[in-house]
Amino acid sequence: MSELGQRSTALRDFALVAGVAAILGCAHLVYPFGRDQAEYAYGASRLLDGDALYRDVFCVKPPLTHGVHALALLLFGRSMA
């Protein structure tokens, strides 16, 4: 198989997996935050308000967890509605 054929096959496979994950993930969009997600969102909200993680906000997770949630809050807003 040529290099172009391998790339198109890999791209097709990636699109298939991403599409299935998106379809299955859509069912969870109607549920409110659980305990863990609410904690991460609270920490992310405090980060966006200028507080420092581990100094102003207690958490036991690594900083990337709150960073990803902060990015989601910036992109999608802070409301569950």
Secondary structure as a PSIPRED ss2 file (coil, helix, strand):
# PSIPRED VFORMAT (PSIPRED V4.0)

   1 M C   1.000  0.000  0.000
   2 S C   1.000  0.000  0.000
   3 E H   0.000  1.000  0.000
   4 L H   0.000  1.000  0.000
   5 G H   0.000  1.000  0.000
   6 Q H   0.000  1.000  0.000
   7 R H   0.000  1.000  0.000
   8 S H   0.000  1.000  0.000
   9 T H   0.000  1.000  0.000
  10 A H   0.000  1.000  0.000
  11 L H   0.000  1.000  0.000
  12 R H   0.000  1.000  0.000
  13 D H   0.000  1.000  0.000
  14 F H   0.000  1.000  0.000
  15 A H   0.000  1.000  0.000
  16 L H   0.000  1.000  0.000
  17 V H   0.000  1.000  0.000
  18 A H   0.000  1.000  0.000
  19 G H   0.000  1.000  0.000
  20 V H   0.000  1.000  0.000
  21 A H   0.000  1.000  0.000
  22 A H   0.000  1.000  0.000
  23 I H   0.000  1.000  0.000
  24 L H   0.000  1.000  0.000
  25 G H   0.000  1.000  0.000
  26 C H   0.000  1.000  0.000
  27 A H   0.000  1.000  0.000
  28 H H   0.000  1.000  0.000
  29 L H   0.000  1.000  0.000
  30 V H   0.000  1.000  0.000
  31 Y C   1.000  0.000  0.000
  32 P C   1.000  0.000  0.000
  33 F C   1.000  0.000  0.000
  34 G C   1.000  0.000  0.000
  35 R H   0.000  1.000  0.000
  36 D H   0.000  1.000  0.000
  37 Q H   0.000  1.000  0.000
  38 A H   0.000  1.000  0.000
  39 E H   0.000  1.000  0.000
  40 Y H   0.000  1.000  0.000
  41 A H   0.000  1.000  0.000
  42 Y H   0.000  1.000  0.000
  43 G H   0.000  1.000  0.000
  44 A H   0.000  1.000  0.000
  45 S H   0.000  1.000  0.000
  46 R H   0.000  1.000  0.000
  47 L H   0.000  1.000  0.000
  48 L H   0.000  1.000  0.000
  49 D C   1.000  0.000  0.000
  50 G C   1.000  0.000  0.000
  51 D C   1.000  0.000  0.000
  52 A C   1.000  0.000  0.000
  53 L E   0.000  0.000  1.000
  54 Y C   1.000  0.000  0.000
  55 R C   1.000  0.000  0.000
  56 D C   1.000  0.000  0.000
  57 V E   0.000  0.000  1.000
  58 F C   1.000  0.000  0.000
  59 C C   1.000  0.000  0.000
  60 V C   1.000  0.000  0.000
  61 K C   1.000  0.000  0.000
  62 P C   1.000  0.000  0.000
  63 P H   0.000  1.000  0.000
  64 L H   0.000  1.000  0.000
  65 T H   0.000  1.000  0.000
  66 H H   0.000  1.000  0.000
  67 G H   0.000  1.000  0.000
  68 V H   0.000  1.000  0.000
  69 H H   0.000  1.000  0.000
  70 A H   0.000  1.000  0.000
  71 L H   0.000  1.000  0.000
  72 A H   0.000  1.000  0.000
  73 L H   0.000  1.000  0.000
  74 L H   0.000  1.000  0.000
  75 L H   0.000  1.000  0.000
  76 F H   0.000  1.000  0.000
  77 G C   1.000  0.000  0.000
  78 R C   1.000  0.000  0.000
  79 S C   1.000  0.000  0.000
  80 M C   1.000  0.000  0.000
  81 A C   1.000  0.000  0.000
